[in-house]
Amino acid sequence: MTSRRHRPQRLVVSAIGLGSMISVAAYGGGAANASNRTNPHSQFAGQTLTVFDGAPSGADAHQTQEYYNDVAALFHKETGANLQWSYYSSAAQEVTTVETSTVSGSGPDIISYGTSFVGTLQKTGDFPLLSTKNWNTLGGRKSFIPADLFDSGASATKDIGVPYETNPFTMVYNTAYFKKAGIKSPPTTWTQVVQDSKLIQKKIPGVYGAGIDPQDPYDPWKSVYFIDDQLGGGQKFKPFTWISPNGKQVKIDGPHMQKAVNFYFSLIYKYHIVPKQALTWNGAEMASAFEQGKIAMVLIGGYGYQAASIGTKVQGHVGYALLPTVPYGMSKLPPGGRAIETETTGNYWAIPGYASKERALALEFEKLTLSPAIQLDQFKLLGWMPVNEAGVKAVEGYSKASRPFIKAESEALPTSFAPVWSYVETGMLTAISNIASHLATSGSWSQAYANQQLATAQAAAQSHA
């Protein structure tokens, strides 16, 4: 769930090669037409595996669909089985589907989930633990980047999920604009973000310094999470922010959070470095503004911007930098503040218990997505980073530019894996969306309204702790 924010969601269905077809028909396994079998000798020939993942939409919808097609075609070729994709387009929709499927005992054979969602899945009691034999089928647990395993289940004896891609966050910036404005390096503090943006706007009329996407179904909480943590908002609940280590207490409406939300929106209403139109933007719209040269910086992005820039005004001018870690108006972190630059972010495959008959085929699917070929394919098409040694070797051999992202991921800090996290995340997304809409319609900032929205999110999340 967590990483899906910057991984734009999609809703497209198309035919693929090798006689296999992606569809969004009813869930469940079953026999396929024998004419579709490319591997008739396989024990899986003619079976159908359903996989629940993010829907293709937004700036990279075409690339995402191509990736899905590639996986489905190779899966069919190697196993003789057919792959059926079913999609979700928001975190709330994913939560609902998981809950209803596990209660009814009928749903997708494999569920893709984002970081920090593992606790929610474990709470259902319907996701069997991965055995040593399962991990060995997938290349061995030790072959994965250690940080990527945190949301598999927190330990080798409690794992229910297998990581298959990561999306470490960075700041994305237009190198041509920075050069034209005389800025030699990307900002490392939030004060510099504002200062550099104003300089760019002065030197290049019609261009805004930065962009945000408060209406995105995944992104916004991350920006606020980082700022809150940098201000010291996580000091009460170390090692996590917003949720106590035992998962029983939630705190997302305190003074640090109020200040973090205020600053996030002040980039529009006070410093005027983000266009007012951004109050209605989602991630795809923010990406489009960057690609059209309308904004100089995206304050939370990933390597996918490189692939998406091909054929646009910013092709050849996409730069990446670590996210700012020092709060606005400060020269260093305040007491209790953490220099957080990215959280552990990525997506995992989990096999529910009701799909026990399809478990062997599901593991074959997971094994395929972890192969160097698919790990490299997803990097080329979408900028997703690899999760295991073989994938890292393939991707770094193809592009040296991937190395900073892989390094950032290896040092990422985790969010809480408590089951209540999913309610915290969706609550914060709703609060930020409502605050943005209020600011857009009223034309003025109301801290009281923002605080009320945070309090509502706090109460709703705490009720599930």
LOVO-659985 format. One record per residue (C-alpha): residue number from 1; x, y, z. Coordinates in nm, 3 decimals. Example, Ala and Ser with C-alpha at 12.3 -4.5 7.8 and 13.67 -1.06 7.14 Angstrom:
2
+-----+---------+---------+---------+
! num !      px !      py !      pz !
+-----+---------+---------+---------+
!   1 !   1.230 !  -0.450 !   0.780 !
!   2 !   1.367 !  -0.106 !   0.714 !
+-----+---------+---------+---------+
END
This chain:
465
+-----+---------+---------+---------+
! num !      px !      py !      pz !
+-----+---------+---------+---------+
!   1 !   0.000 !   0.000 !   0.000 !
!   2 !   0.261 !   0.250 !   0.102 !
!   3 !   0.476 !   0.262 !  -0.206 !
!   4 !   0.180 !   0.274 !  -0.441 !
!   5 !   0.162 !   0.646 !  -0.396 !
!   6 !   0.438 !   0.718 !  -0.629 !
!   7 !   0.368 !   0.421 !  -0.843 !
!   8 !   0.079 !   0.564 !  -1.050 !
!   9 !  -0.231 !   0.347 !  -1.059 !
!  10 !  -0.383 !   0.224 !  -1.380 !
!  11 !  -0.704 !   0.090 !  -1.533 !
!  12 !  -0.632 !  -0.053 !  -1.878 !
!  13 !  -0.682 !  -0.402 !  -2.020 !
!  14 !  -0.521 !  -0.528 !  -2.338 !
!  15 !  -0.439 !  -0.844 !  -2.529 !
!  16 !  -0.088 !  -0.986 !  -2.525 !
!  17 !   0.119 !  -1.221 !  -2.732 !
!  18 !   0.173 !  -1.593 !  -2.709 !
!  19 !  -0.201 !  -1.656 !  -2.716 !
!  20 !  -0.252 !  -1.542 !  -2.355 !
!  21 !  -0.504 !  -1.277 !  -2.254 !
!  22 !  -0.513 !  -1.046 !  -1.952 !
!  23 !  -0.864 !  -0.994 !  -1.823 !
!  24 !  -1.045 !  -0.857 !  -1.522 !
!  25 !  -1.303 !  -1.133 !  -1.500 !
!  26 !  -1.413 !  -1.307 !  -1.182 !
!  27 !  -1.157 !  -1.427 !  -0.933 !
!  28 !  -1.043 !  -1.781 !  -0.883 !
!  29 !  -0.849 !  -2.054 !  -1.056 !
!  30 !  -0.990 !  -2.282 !  -1.322 !
!  31 !  -0.923 !  -2.453 !  -1.648 !
!  32 !  -0.834 !  -2.248 !  -1.953 !
!  33 !  -0.896 !  -2.335 !  -2.315 !
!  34 !  -0.648 !  -2.601 !  -2.420 !
!  35 !  -0.563 !  -2.404 !  -2.732 !
!  36 !  -0.392 !  -2.146 !  -2.512 !
!  37 !  -0.140 !  -2.393 !  -2.378 !
!  38 !   0.214 !  -2.327 !  -2.490 !
!  39 !   0.363 !  -2.577 !  -2.244 !
!  40 !   0.126 !  -2.879 !  -2.251 !
!  41 !   0.368 !  -3.094 !  -2.052 !
!  42 !   0.373 !  -2.864 !  -1.753 !
!  43 !   0.180 !  -2.975 !  -1.444 !
!  44 !   0.024 !  -2.627 !  -1.446 !
!  45 !  -0.085 !  -2.624 !  -1.812 !
!  46 !  -0.436 !  -2.488 !  -1.855 !
!  47 !  -0.466 !  -2.347 !  -1.502 !
!  48 !  -0.540 !  -1.979 !  -1.433 !
!  49 !  -0.376 !  -1.770 !  -1.163 !
!  50 !  -0.536 !  -1.442 !  -1.054 !
!  51 !  -0.312 !  -1.159 !  -0.931 !
!  52 !  -0.441 !  -0.843 !  -0.758 !
!  53 !  -0.222 !  -0.539 !  -0.831 !
!  54 !  -0.232 !  -0.167 !  -0.904 !
!  55 !  -0.436 !  -0.063 !  -1.208 !
!  56 !  -0.256 !   0.096 !  -1.505 !
!  57 !  -0.325 !   0.472 !  -1.521 !
!  58 !  -0.146 !   0.802 !  -1.522 !
!  59 !   0.175 !   0.912 !  -1.688 !
!  60 !   0.327 !   0.565 !  -1.717 !
!  61 !   0.011 !   0.364 !  -1.784 !
!  62 !   0.144 !   0.237 !  -2.117 !
!  63 !   0.472 !   0.122 !  -1.964 !
!  64 !   0.291 !  -0.047 !  -1.675 !
!  65 !   0.061 !  -0.231 !  -1.911 !
!  66 !   0.361 !  -0.343 !  -2.112 !
!  67 !   0.524 !  -0.475 !  -1.795 !
!  68 !   0.208 !  -0.666 !  -1.701 !
!  69 !   0.192 !  -0.805 !  -2.052 !
!  70 !   0.556 !  -0.915 !  -2.041 !
!  71 !   0.506 !  -1.098 !  -1.712 !
!  72 !   0.185 !  -1.266 !  -1.830 !
!  73 !   0.339 !  -1.379 !  -2.158 !
!  74 !   0.653 !  -1.523 !  -2.000 !
!  75 !   0.449 !  -1.688 !  -1.723 !
!  76 !   0.229 !  -1.857 !  -1.981 !
!  77 !   0.528 !  -1.963 !  -2.188 !
!  78 !   0.715 !  -2.119 !  -1.895 !
!  79 !   0.427 !  -2.281 !  -1.704 !
!  80 !   0.149 !  -2.328 !  -1.959 !
!  81 !  -0.082 !  -2.149 !  -1.715 !
!  82 !  -0.270 !  -1.826 !  -1.781 !
!  83 !  -0.235 !  -1.508 !  -1.578 !
!  84 !  -0.542 !  -1.302 !  -1.494 !
!  85 !  -0.484 !  -0.954 !  -1.349 !
!  86 !  -0.736 !  -0.782 !  -1.126 !
!  87 !  -0.678 !  -0.422 !  -1.024 !
!  88 !  -0.718 !  -0.177 !  -0.738 !
!  89 !  -0.688 !   0.198 !  -0.783 !
!  90 !  -0.664 !   0.320 !  -0.424 !
!  91 !  -0.535 !   0.211 !  -0.084 !
!  92 !  -0.890 !   0.201 !   0.054 !
!  93 !  -1.004 !  -0.029 !  -0.227 !
!  94 !  -0.715 !  -0.263 !  -0.157 !
!  95 !  -0.799 !  -0.282 !   0.214 !
!  96 !  -1.164 !  -0.355 !   0.139 !
!  97 !  -1.082 !  -0.630 !  -0.112 !
!  98 !  -0.839 !  -0.801 !   0.126 !
!  99 !  -1.088 !  -0.792 !   0.413 !
! 100 !  -1.384 !  -0.919 !   0.209 !
! 101 !  -1.179 !  -1.188 !   0.035 !
! 102 !  -1.034 !  -1.333 !   0.352 !
! 103 !  -1.375 !  -1.335 !   0.521 !
! 104 !  -1.551 !  -1.498 !   0.226 !
! 105 !  -1.264 !  -1.733 !   0.143 !
! 106 !  -1.272 !  -1.632 !  -0.221 !
! 107 !  -1.057 !  -1.381 !  -0.400 !
! 108 !  -0.732 !  -1.334 !  -0.591 !
! 109 !  -0.469 !  -1.607 !  -0.567 !
! 110 !  -0.193 !  -1.352 !  -0.509 !
! 111 !  -0.224 !  -1.006 !  -0.354 !
! 112 !   0.026 !  -0.729 !  -0.411 !
! 113 !   0.070 !  -0.508 !  -0.105 !
! 114 !   0.292 !  -0.215 !  -0.021 !
! 115 !   0.523 !  -0.154 !   0.272 !
! 116 !   0.368 !  -0.135 !   0.618 !
! 117 !   0.059 !  -0.327 !   0.508 !
! 118 !   0.195 !  -0.661 !   0.629 !
! 119 !   0.043 !  -0.616 !   0.976 !
! 120 !  -0.303 !  -0.579 !   0.827 !
! 121 !  -0.262 !  -0.899 !   0.627 !
! 122 !  -0.125 !  -1.089 !   0.926 !
! 123 !  -0.420 !  -0.977 !   1.139 !
! 124 !  -0.661 !  -1.154 !   0.905 !
! 125 !  -0.497 !  -1.485 !   0.995 !
! 126 !  -0.539 !  -1.601 !   0.638 !
! 127 !  -0.185 !  -1.564 !   0.503 !
! 128 !   0.032 !  -1.871 !   0.575 !
! 129 !   0.393 !  -1.815 !   0.673 !
! 130 !   0.665 !  -1.873 !   0.417 !
! 131 !   0.875 !  -2.179 !   0.490 !
! 132 !   1.248 !  -2.216 !   0.437 !
! 133 !   1.161 !  -2.438 !   0.143 !
! 134 !   0.947 !  -2.158 !  -0.004 !
! 135 !   1.229 !  -1.907 !   0.031 !
! 136 !   1.477 !  -2.150 !  -0.125 !
! 137 !   1.243 !  -2.185 !  -0.423 !
! 138 !   1.274 !  -1.807 !  -0.461 !
! 139 !   1.653 !  -1.801 !  -0.437 !
! 140 !   1.695 !  -1.795 !  -0.062 !
! 141 !   1.598 !  -1.526 !   0.188 !
! 142 !   1.959 !  -1.409 !   0.218 !
! 143 !   1.968 !  -1.321 !  -0.152 !
! 144 !   1.736 !  -1.022 !  -0.090 !
! 145 !   1.831 !  -0.667 !   0.015 !
! 146 !   1.783 !  -0.682 !   0.396 !
! 147 !   1.583 !  -0.358 !   0.421 !
! 148 !   1.332 !  -0.491 !   0.169 !
! 149 !   1.248 !  -0.783 !   0.396 !
! 150 !   1.117 !  -0.571 !   0.683 !
! 151 !   0.762 !  -0.579 !   0.552 !
! 152 !   0.778 !  -0.944 !   0.455 !
! 153 !   0.683 !  -1.006 !   0.815 !
! 154 !   0.971 !  -0.866 !   1.027 !
! 155 !   1.154 !  -1.198 !   1.073 !
! 156 !   1.235 !  -1.518 !   0.888 !
! 157 !   0.983 !  -1.708 !   1.104 !
! 158 !   0.695 !  -1.464 !   1.048 !
! 159 !   0.721 !  -1.383 !   0.678 !
! 160 !   0.408 !  -1.387 !   0.465 !
! 161 !   0.521 !  -1.162 !   0.179 !
! 162 !   0.793 !  -1.162 !  -0.086 !
! 163 !   0.935 !  -0.829 !  -0.211 !
! 164 !   0.948 !  -0.791 !  -0.588 !
! 165 !   1.023 !  -0.422 !  -0.649 !
! 166 !   1.128 !  -0.109 !  -0.461 !
! 167 !   1.070 !   0.261 !  -0.518 !
! 168 !   1.309 !   0.467 !  -0.305 !
! 169 !   1.210 !   0.832 !  -0.304 !
! 170 !   1.419 !   1.127 !  -0.413 !
! 171 !   1.374 !   1.484 !  -0.522 !
! 172 !   1.343 !   1.512 !  -0.900 !
! 173 !   1.460 !   1.834 !  -1.061 !
! 174 !   1.508 !   1.997 !  -1.401 !
! 175 !   1.885 !   2.032 !  -1.443 !
! 176 !   1.846 !   2.279 !  -1.731 !
! 177 !   1.638 !   2.515 !  -1.515 !
! 178 !   1.886 !   2.493 !  -1.229 !
! 179 !   2.170 !   2.578 !  -1.465 !
! 180 !   1.982 !   2.870 !  -1.620 !
! 181 !   1.908 !   3.008 !  -1.272 !
! 182 !   2.273 !   2.974 !  -1.172 !
! 183 !   2.205 !   2.712 !  -0.906 !
! 184 !   2.500 !   2.476 !  -0.883 !
! 185 !   2.351 !   2.196 !  -0.673 !
! 186 !   2.009 !   2.074 !  -0.559 !
! 187 !   1.878 !   2.192 !  -0.218 !
! 188 !   1.950 !   1.997 !   0.097 !
! 189 !   1.725 !   2.197 !   0.333 !
! 190 !   1.363 !   2.313 !   0.304 !
! 191 !   1.483 !   2.672 !   0.329 !
! 192 !   1.695 !   2.619 !   0.019 !
! 193 !   1.395 !   2.460 !  -0.159 !
! 194 !   1.202 !   2.783 !  -0.114 !
! 195 !   1.500 !   3.005 !  -0.201 !
! 196 !   1.594 !   2.807 !  -0.513 !
! 197 !   1.234 !   2.799 !  -0.627 !
! 198 !   1.199 !   3.174 !  -0.602 !
! 199 !   1.523 !   3.223 !  -0.793 !
! 200 !   1.408 !   2.991 !  -1.070 !
! 201 !   1.075 !   3.174 !  -1.092 !
! 202 !   1.258 !   3.504 !  -1.121 !
! 203 !   1.498 !   3.382 !  -1.389 !
! 204 !   1.242 !   3.179 !  -1.585 !
! 205 !   0.903 !   3.356 !  -1.589 !
! 206 !   0.604 !   3.124 !  -1.614 !
! 207 !   0.778 !   2.836 !  -1.437 !
! 208 !   0.700 !   2.741 !  -1.077 !
! 209 !   0.971 !   2.617 !  -0.847 !
! 210 !   0.806 !   2.299 !  -0.726 !
! 211 !   0.501 !   2.075 !  -0.738 !
! 212 !   0.301 !   1.868 !  -0.487 !
! 213 !   0.007 !   1.628 !  -0.534 !
! 214 !  -0.228 !   1.647 !  -0.233 !
! 215 !  -0.510 !   1.465 !  -0.417 !
! 216 !  -0.302 !   1.158 !  -0.504 !
! 217 !  -0.437 !   0.836 !  -0.347 !
! 218 !  -0.089 !   0.736 !  -0.224 !
! 219 !   0.171 !   1.017 !  -0.221 !
! 220 !   0.080 !   1.300 !   0.019 !
! 221 !   0.122 !   1.131 !   0.355 !
! 222 !   0.486 !   1.060 !   0.274 !
! 223 !   0.588 !   1.424 !   0.234 !
! 224 !   0.411 !   1.515 !   0.558 !
! 225 !   0.557 !   1.209 !   0.733 !
! 226 !   0.911 !   1.310 !   0.643 !
! 227 !   0.864 !   1.674 !   0.751 !
! 228 !   0.695 !   1.573 !   1.077 !
! 229 !   0.979 !   1.331 !   1.158 !
! 230 !   1.242 !   1.592 !   1.076 !
! 231 !   1.070 !   1.834 !   1.315 !
! 232 !   1.087 !   1.576 !   1.593 !
! 233 !   0.738 !   1.431 !   1.567 !
! 234 !   0.867 !   1.075 !   1.592 !
! 235 !   1.053 !   1.111 !   1.919 !
! 236 !   0.761 !   0.982 !   2.129 !
! 237 !   0.723 !   0.657 !   1.942 !
! 238 !   1.076 !   0.557 !   1.845 !
! 239 !   1.176 !   0.370 !   1.639 !
! 240 !   0.855 !   0.449 !   1.452 !
! 241 !   0.661 !   0.767 !   1.386 !
! 242 !   0.287 !   0.812 !   1.450 !
! 243 !   0.235 !   0.467 !   1.608 !
! 244 !   0.372 !   0.319 !   1.932 !
! 245 !   0.595 !   0.009 !   1.900 !
! 246 !   0.316 !  -0.212 !   2.037 !
! 247 !   0.069 !  -0.069 !   1.784 !
! 248 !  -0.178 !   0.041 !   2.051 !
! 249 !  -0.133 !   0.419 !   2.040 !
! 250 !  -0.167 !   0.653 !   1.743 !
! 251 !  -0.060 !   1.019 !   1.737 !
! 252 !  -0.112 !   1.203 !   1.410 !
! 253 !  -0.261 !   1.532 !   1.529 !
! 254 !   0.011 !   1.671 !   1.756 !
! 255 !   0.190 !   2.007 !   1.723 !
! 256 !   0.469 !   1.871 !   1.503 !
! 257 !   0.215 !   1.727 !   1.262 !
! 258 !   0.013 !   2.047 !   1.258 !
! 259 !   0.330 !   2.238 !   1.174 !
! 260 !   0.430 !   1.984 !   0.907 !
! 261 !   0.091 !   2.008 !   0.732 !
! 262 !   0.101 !   2.386 !   0.753 !
! 263 !   0.443 !   2.398 !   0.587 !
! 264 !   0.339 !   2.152 !   0.317 !
! 265 !   0.056 !   2.381 !   0.209 !
! 266 !   0.250 !   2.702 !   0.276 !
! 267 !   0.449 !   2.623 !  -0.037 !
! 268 !   0.131 !   2.734 !  -0.216 !
! 269 !  -0.045 !   2.990 !   0.002 !
! 270 !   0.255 !   3.162 !   0.164 !
! 271 !   0.572 !   3.111 !  -0.039 !
! 272 !   0.395 !   3.081 !  -0.376 !
! 273 !   0.648 !   2.839 !  -0.520 !
! 274 !   0.382 !   2.578 !  -0.608 !
! 275 !   0.095 !   2.669 !  -0.843 !
! 276 !  -0.255 !   2.690 !  -0.691 !
! 277 !  -0.368 !   2.434 !  -0.949 !
! 278 !  -0.161 !   2.176 !  -0.761 !
! 279 !  -0.433 !   2.166 !  -0.493 !
! 280 !  -0.626 !   1.938 !  -0.730 !
! 281 !  -0.329 !   1.739 !  -0.862 !
! 282 !  -0.264 !   1.370 !  -0.827 !
! 283 !   0.073 !   1.211 !  -0.901 !
! 284 !   0.013 !   1.177 !  -1.274 !
! 285 !  -0.088 !   1.543 !  -1.307 !
! 286 !   0.218 !   1.654 !  -1.112 !
! 287 !   0.440 !   1.439 !  -1.334 !
! 288 !   0.277 !   1.587 !  -1.642 !
! 289 !   0.347 !   1.941 !  -1.518 !
! 290 !   0.712 !   1.849 !  -1.470 !
! 291 !   0.741 !   1.687 !  -1.811 !
! 292 !   0.587 !   1.995 !  -1.973 !
! 293 !   0.842 !   2.218 !  -1.802 !
! 294 !   0.584 !   2.395 !  -1.584 !
! 295 !   0.757 !   2.312 !  -1.255 !
! 296 !   1.127 !   2.278 !  -1.176 !
! 297 !   1.112 !   2.028 !  -0.891 !
! 298 !   0.902 !   1.734 !  -0.776 !
! 299 !   0.941 !   1.707 !  -0.401 !
! 300 !   0.888 !   1.335 !  -0.384 !
! 301 !   0.963 !   1.123 !  -0.688 !
! 302 !   1.149 !   0.821 !  -0.815 !
! 303 !   1.355 !   0.686 !  -1.100 !
! 304 !   1.041 !   0.635 !  -1.306 !
! 305 !   1.060 !   1.000 !  -1.407 !
! 306 !   1.361 !   0.915 !  -1.622 !
! 307 !   1.167 !   0.670 !  -1.836 !
! 308 !   0.860 !   0.893 !  -1.846 !
! 309 !   1.065 !   1.191 !  -1.969 !
! 310 !   1.147 !   1.031 !  -2.305 !
! 311 !   0.994 !   1.240 !  -2.580 !
! 312 !   0.906 !   1.529 !  -2.348 !
! 313 !   1.057 !   1.875 !  -2.290 !
! 314 !   1.266 !   1.747 !  -2.000 !
! 315 !   1.430 !   1.455 !  -2.177 !
! 316 !   1.800 !   1.470 !  -2.092 !
! 317 !   1.740 !   1.718 !  -1.810 !
! 318 !   1.612 !   1.496 !  -1.528 !
! 319 !   1.823 !   1.509 !  -1.213 !
! 320 !   1.785 !   1.329 !  -0.880 !
! 321 !   1.888 !   1.429 !  -0.530 !
! 322 !   1.829 !   1.308 !  -0.177 !
! 323 !   1.528 !   1.468 !  -0.012 !
! 324 !   1.584 !   1.775 !   0.211 !
! 325 !   1.627 !   1.679 !   0.575 !
! 326 !   1.650 !   2.014 !   0.760 !
! 327 !   1.320 !   2.194 !   0.843 !
! 328 !   1.244 !   2.538 !   0.707 !
! 329 !   1.413 !   2.822 !   0.891 !
! 330 !   1.667 !   2.594 !   1.056 !
! 331 !   2.032 !   2.522 !   0.985 !
! 332 !   2.028 !   2.179 !   1.149 !
! 333 !   1.784 !   1.924 !   1.280 !
! 334 !   1.602 !   2.020 !   1.601 !
! 335 !   1.621 !   1.796 !   1.911 !
! 336 !   1.448 !   1.468 !   1.835 !
! 337 !   1.445 !   1.526 !   1.460 !
! 338 !   1.557 !   1.250 !   1.225 !
! 339 !   1.730 !   1.298 !   0.889 !
! 340 !   1.481 !   1.076 !   0.709 !
! 341 !   1.522 !   1.074 !   0.331 !
! 342 !   1.316 !   0.773 !   0.231 !
! 343 !   1.112 !   0.506 !   0.399 !
! 344 !   1.131 !   0.140 !   0.313 !
! 345 !   0.918 !   0.137 !   0.005 !
! 346 !   0.820 !  -0.124 !  -0.243 !
! 347 !   0.568 !  -0.396 !  -0.310 !
! 348 !   0.527 !  -0.757 !  -0.206 !
! 349 !   0.344 !  -1.069 !  -0.316 !
! 350 !   0.135 !  -1.254 !  -0.058 !
! 351 !  -0.058 !  -1.579 !  -0.106 !
! 352 !  -0.380 !  -1.605 !   0.099 !
! 353 !  -0.473 !  -1.930 !   0.269 !
! 354 !  -0.791 !  -1.975 !   0.070 !
! 355 !  -0.570 !  -2.008 !  -0.240 !
! 356 !  -0.383 !  -2.306 !  -0.097 !
! 357 !  -0.458 !  -2.519 !  -0.404 !
! 358 !  -0.285 !  -2.261 !  -0.623 !
! 359 !   0.014 !  -2.209 !  -0.387 !
! 360 !   0.265 !  -2.406 !  -0.597 !
! 361 !   0.171 !  -2.213 !  -0.911 !
! 362 !   0.173 !  -1.886 !  -0.717 !
! 363 !   0.530 !  -1.953 !  -0.604 !
! 364 !   0.626 !  -2.016 !  -0.967 !
! 365 !   0.481 !  -1.674 !  -1.051 !
! 366 !   0.679 !  -1.509 !  -0.770 !
! 367 !   0.996 !  -1.685 !  -0.881 !
! 368 !   0.944 !  -1.552 !  -1.233 !
! 369 !   0.904 !  -1.189 !  -1.117 !
! 370 !   1.228 !  -1.221 !  -0.919 !
! 371 !   1.429 !  -1.339 !  -1.219 !
! 372 !   1.701 !  -1.104 !  -1.351 !
! 373 !   1.509 !  -1.072 !  -1.678 !
! 374 !   1.190 !  -0.940 !  -1.515 !
! 375 !   1.376 !  -0.732 !  -1.256 !
! 376 !   1.560 !  -0.560 !  -1.543 !
! 377 !   1.241 !  -0.530 !  -1.748 !
! 378 !   1.057 !  -0.348 !  -1.470 !
! 379 !   1.354 !  -0.115 !  -1.427 !
! 380 !   1.370 !  -0.031 !  -1.797 !
! 381 !   0.996 !   0.027 !  -1.828 !
! 382 !   0.911 !   0.188 !  -1.495 !
! 383 !   1.228 !   0.263 !  -1.303 !
! 384 !   1.144 !   0.014 !  -1.029 !
! 385 !   1.452 !  -0.101 !  -0.842 !
! 386 !   1.554 !  -0.466 !  -0.791 !
! 387 !   1.518 !  -0.651 !  -0.462 !
! 388 !   1.771 !  -0.934 !  -0.482 !
! 389 !   2.137 !  -0.988 !  -0.566 !
! 390 !   2.073 !  -1.118 !  -0.915 !
! 391 !   1.842 !  -0.826 !  -0.992 !
! 392 !   2.086 !  -0.568 !  -0.856 !
! 393 !   2.365 !  -0.713 !  -1.069 !
! 394 !   2.149 !  -0.699 !  -1.382 !
! 395 !   2.020 !  -0.346 !  -1.322 !
! 396 !   2.350 !  -0.192 !  -1.216 !
! 397 !   2.514 !  -0.352 !  -1.516 !
! 398 !   2.256 !  -0.186 !  -1.738 !
! 399 !   2.254 !   0.158 !  -1.573 !
! 400 !   2.501 !   0.311 !  -1.330 !
! 401 !   2.239 !   0.578 !  -1.253 !
! 402 !   2.049 !   0.316 !  -1.055 !
! 403 !   2.319 !   0.286 !  -0.790 !
! 404 !   2.219 !   0.588 !  -0.572 !
! 405 !   1.863 !   0.457 !  -0.556 !
! 406 !   1.970 !   0.107 !  -0.462 !
! 407 !   2.198 !   0.251 !  -0.195 !
! 408 !   1.917 !   0.472 !  -0.060 !
! 409 !   1.687 !   0.172 !  -0.038 !
! 410 !   1.944 !  -0.030 !   0.154 !
! 411 !   1.955 !   0.248 !   0.418 !
! 412 !   1.582 !   0.327 !   0.426 !
! 413 !   1.395 !   0.362 !   0.756 !
! 414 !   1.080 !   0.151 !   0.807 !
! 415 !   0.735 !   0.270 !   0.903 !
! 416 !   0.532 !   0.079 !   1.161 !
! 417 !   0.412 !  -0.268 !   1.065 !
! 418 !   0.126 !  -0.258 !   1.317 !
! 419 !  -0.211 !  -0.348 !   1.160 !
! 420 !  -0.345 !  -0.002 !   1.246 !
! 421 !  -0.099 !   0.154 !   1.000 !
! 422 !  -0.335 !   0.105 !   0.706 !
! 423 !  -0.597 !   0.318 !   0.885 !
! 424 !  -0.339 !   0.580 !   0.973 !
! 425 !  -0.227 !   0.604 !   0.613 !
! 426 !  -0.576 !   0.623 !   0.465 !
! 427 !  -0.681 !   0.868 !   0.736 !
! 428 !  -0.392 !   1.100 !   0.660 !
! 429 !  -0.459 !   1.080 !   0.287 !
! 430 !  -0.821 !   1.181 !   0.347 !
! 431 !  -0.720 !   1.464 !   0.578 !
! 432 !  -0.468 !   1.610 !   0.333 !
! 433 !  -0.712 !   1.579 !   0.044 !
! 434 !  -0.984 !   1.758 !   0.241 !
! 435 !  -0.746 !   2.033 !   0.352 !
! 436 !  -0.637 !   2.089 !  -0.008 !
! 437 !  -0.997 !   2.107 !  -0.128 !
! 438 !  -1.085 !   2.355 !   0.148 !
! 439 !  -0.789 !   2.575 !   0.060 !
! 440 !  -0.882 !   2.561 !  -0.309 !
! 441 !  -1.244 !   2.665 !  -0.250 !
! 442 !  -1.193 !   2.916 !   0.032 !
! 443 !  -0.880 !   3.075 !  -0.109 !
! 444 !  -0.726 !   3.115 !   0.236 !
! 445 !  -0.546 !   2.895 !   0.485 !
! 446 !  -0.729 !   2.780 !   0.798 !
! 447 !  -0.515 !   2.613 !   1.060 !
! 448 !  -0.827 !   2.540 !   1.261 !
! 449 !  -0.976 !   2.343 !   0.972 !
! 450 !  -0.647 !   2.157 !   0.918 !
! 451 !  -0.629 !   2.068 !   1.289 !
! 452 !  -0.989 !   1.945 !   1.282 !
! 453 !  -0.914 !   1.716 !   0.987 !
! 454 !  -0.609 !   1.575 !   1.165 !
! 455 !  -0.815 !   1.517 !   1.478 !
! 456 !  -1.076 !   1.329 !   1.276 !
! 457 !  -0.805 !   1.110 !   1.120 !
! 458 !  -0.656 !   1.055 !   1.466 !
! 459 !  -0.985 !   0.940 !   1.617 !
! 460 !  -1.066 !   0.709 !   1.329 !
! 461 !  -0.723 !   0.544 !   1.332 !
! 462 !  -0.711 !   0.509 !   1.713 !
! 463 !  -1.044 !   0.326 !   1.708 !
! 464 !  -0.874 !   0.048 !   1.509 !
! 465 !  -0.561 !   0.022 !   1.730 !
+-----+---------+---------+---------+
END
